[in-house]
Each structure stands twice: as structure tokens, then as C-alpha cells.
Amino acid sequence: MDKRLGLNKSGFTLIELMVAIALIGLLATIVIPNFQGAQPGYERKQFIAKLNALVNYGRQHAITSHQLYQIFVDFKQKKIELRVQAEQKNNKGEVDYKNVVGASMNTTISIPEAVDIKNFIIEDGDLMDRRSGDTTKDSWFFIVPDGLTQEVTINFFDTKDRMYDGKPRPVGLVLNPFTAQFKEYDTFQK
């Protein structure tokens, strides 16, 4: 209290203000990323971004190395791998593909549990068609040495992102063979 003026000097010191701002900043760095992960569709968007990066990486290497690359999808293990054509044929005399190793990026990505693939269509043939009674374990599509890909459509449900009626969100991905990038649609594509 300032005796001369009869006033109370109450308030925060500069140190107290700096500590409070630092605490708010610390809380923000913890809380904000958790809110982003909780948004519907966040995991799906991350998956599509990783898939596009993987296909683009394969495209770039196919062009520069003049080799055939393969995007291999393992439906059972829920993973997608970038593979390159092996220099030698396997013991059956067939062309074989090997995983790309020593790359500057991860060449294997996981398919999130929330992604429930219903159709995997390569050039008008649905490889997930279960009328034969067999379940499809894996599939693949190619990136040729000039950078073009096969025409690919992937239809799936995002089980974490619900529609207004409570059903999982349908998503269609269509691969542009010239740009080697998937475009996302809000409905299944043919």
C-alpha cells in the first residue's frame, strides 16, 4: 500500500505474467494436437496423404531408374508397400518384386483399422468381388517407367467418421494415371 496516496498496489509482476503465458503455451501444445486427432476423418486424411506420397515416390523413382514399380496391398495385414521389379526372376521363372529398402521415406504404410475396404478396382476389374467364395488376400497395381500408373479405384467405409444417419462414411479414391495421385470422393466410385 502506498502510504502517501492511500492506494493498494495490486497486480502481477512481469515474472508472474511470463510464467502464466508459458503455462498456457505448454497446455496448448498438448491439447491442440489431441483435438486434431479427434476430428472425424482425420485418420482417413492422414492415410490418403501417406498413400499419395508413397505412390508419388514410386512414380519419381520409376521415371529416374527406368524400372517397373508395384504398389502392393496386403488386405490381411492391412499394409501397403512399394516394391520394385527384381533383376532376376524367381525359381519358377516368374518376374518377382522386392520391397524398396534404404529409401529416404517409409515405403510401407499401414491401413488404419477405421478403413474398411469394399472395392479395389484395377482397370474395371473389382479384385474384392467375393462371388467366387474366396476372399482376396492381396492385390497390386503398377507404376511403369514413364511414370504412368494403372487406373485404380478404391472404395471404403471410414468407420470412425459417421454420417448424419449413423452409418459409416463412404469414400471413393480414384487414382489419376497421369499425376499418380488419388482424388477423394464422398461416394463410392466405379
Summary of the structure (lengths in Angstrom):
residues: 190
radius of gyration: 25.5
end to end distance: 78.4
largest distance: 100.8
contacts: 490
relative contact order: 0.15
helix: 26%
strand: 33%
